[in-house]
Amino acid sequence: MIIIQDKLVSDALLEENFICNINACKGICCIEGDMGAPIDGSEIPILEKIYPLVKKYLTNEGIAAIEAQGLYINDVENNISTPLIDGKACAYIQFDSMGNAKCGIEIAYEEGVIDFKKPISCHLYPIRVSKLPEDSFEALNYDVWDICKDACVLGDKEKLPVFKFLKEPLIRKYGADFYEELDQAYEYTQKDKL
């Protein structure tokens, strides 16, 4: 672990490689699992505001799940998360013409309908952020999931570390200064390998 500002950053973010390969995995991370995507408390009013605009980008099953459960739920770990369709897929899911699962919120963003890309937890994946209860630190960890093996293979091929793949969401969440310090830490560790 390294400390950047007040964040504990797993070495794996600098040492492991990753590039999302949706053509191989078909966006299965939006379908598999037993919980929805974590929602930051600050995102609740955003979801409430954008839902009428996003609704047309969702599946009928997703709309039904949201209308039955709400825009967000308290999950089994008592965290706020997106509702699921029949305990599986995220309710905000949509499918593209290739059968790839995509975020309906992100599709609305890409079409310029809203200015919110998607929940930060989704944008940061495979980084998972947890708050440490004993202090004010947040821990950034690499969530290793076998369904992302194609992303690991592609990342290894291109030699792109997890944190570099996730530059945009890291800057969105923590700012450019944080990312710059993280990149400097990476460059320092690379000198040791020469």
Summary of the structure (lengths in Angstrom):
residues: 194
radius of gyration: 17.3
end to end distance: 20.9
largest distance: 56.7
contacts: 568
relative contact order: 0.21
helix: 47%
strand: 17%
